[in-house]
Amino acid sequence: MDTTGRHPSTAQAVRGLAYDHLPAHLQEVSKPFHDLGQQLLDRLPDDPELSAALRKLREAKDCAVLLAAISESDEGSR
């Protein structure tokens, strides 16, 4: 995501929405959160509420990716 000209707290909050570094099966889980974060950046001005929304979106993404990774691990051990 391009955060050029955005407030540092906004730029910091979206860093956690990157998904390129993940394995393909986890990218599928993570990408919708990234895309929603991009939509928020495109539509909303920098504000503490935007930073909070992006942080909470990142938290939700982390939970979903963790569950996907754990589920895969559990299925592999059966």
SEMI-456117 format. One record per residue: residue in three letters; x, z, y of N, C-alpha, C in turn. Coordinates in steps of 0.1 Angstrom, whole numbers, plus 5000, padded with zeros to 4 digits. Layout:
% residues N
ALAXZYXZYXZY
...
% end
This chain:
% residues 78
MET500850004988500050005000500950005012
ASP500549925022501249925034500750025044
THR501650125047501250235056501950225069
THR502450105072503150085085502250125097
GLY502750205105501950245117500950355114
ARG500850405102499950515099500550645101
HIS499750745103500250885105501050925092
PRO502151005094502951045082502151115072
SER501151195075500351265065499551165057
THR499051055063498350955056499250885047
ALA500450845052501350775043501750855031
GLN501950985034502351075023501251085012
ALA500051095017498951115007498750994998
VAL499050875003498750754995499950724985
ARG501050784987502250764978501850794963
GLY501050894962500650934948499650844941
LEU499250734948498250644942498950524936
ALA500250514937500950404931500750404916
TYR500750284910500550284895501550194888
ASP502350114896503250024890504250084879
HIS504550204881505550274873504950324860
LEU503650314858503050364846502950254835
PRO502850304823502650204812501350134814
ALA501250014808500049924811498749994808
HIS498650074797497350134794496950244804
LEU497950304810497650404821497450344834
GLN498050224836497750154849496250114850
GLU495650084838494250054838493350164843
VAL493850284840493050404844493350434859
SER494650414863495050454877494650354888
LYS494550224884494350124894493150134902
PRO491950174896490750194905490950294916
PHE491750404913491950504924492850444935
HIS493850364931494650294941493850204950
ASP492950124943492150034950491150104960
LEU490550214956489750284965490550344976
GLY491750394974492550444984492850334995
GLN493150214990493350094999492150065007
GLN490950075001489750055009489550155020
LEU489850285017489750385027490750365038
LEU491950325035492950295045492550175054
ASP491850075048491449965055490249995065
ARG489450095061488250115069488250235078
LEU489150335075489150455083490350485091
PRO490250545103491350575111492050705105
ASP493350715109494050835106493350965111
ASP493251055103492451185107492751285096
PRO492651415099492851505088491951495076
GLU490651445079489751425068490151305059
LEU490751205065491251095057492451145048
SER493351225053494351275045493851365034
ALA492851445037492251525027491551445016
ALA490851335020490151245011491251185001
LEU492351135007493351064999494051164990
ARG494251284994494851394985493951424974
LYS492651434977491751464966491551344956
LEU491651224962491551104953492851104944
ARG493951144949495151154941495051254930
GLU494451374934494251474924493351424913
ALA492251354916491351304906492051194897
LYS492851114904493651014896494551084886
ASP495251184891496151254882495451314870
CYS494251374872493451424861493151314851
ALA492651204856492251094847493451034839
VAL494551014846495750964839496251064829
LEU496251184832496651294823495751294810
LEU494451284812493551284801493751154793
ALA493951044799494250924791495550934783
ALA496550994789497851014782497651114770
ILE496951214773496751314762495851264751
SER494851184755493951124745494751034736
GLU495550954742496350854734497250934725
SER497951044730498851124721498051184710
ASP496851234712496051294702495651194691
GLU495251074696494850974686496050924678
GLY497150924683498350884676498850984665
SER498451114667498851214657497751234646
ARG496651154647495651174636495951094624
% end
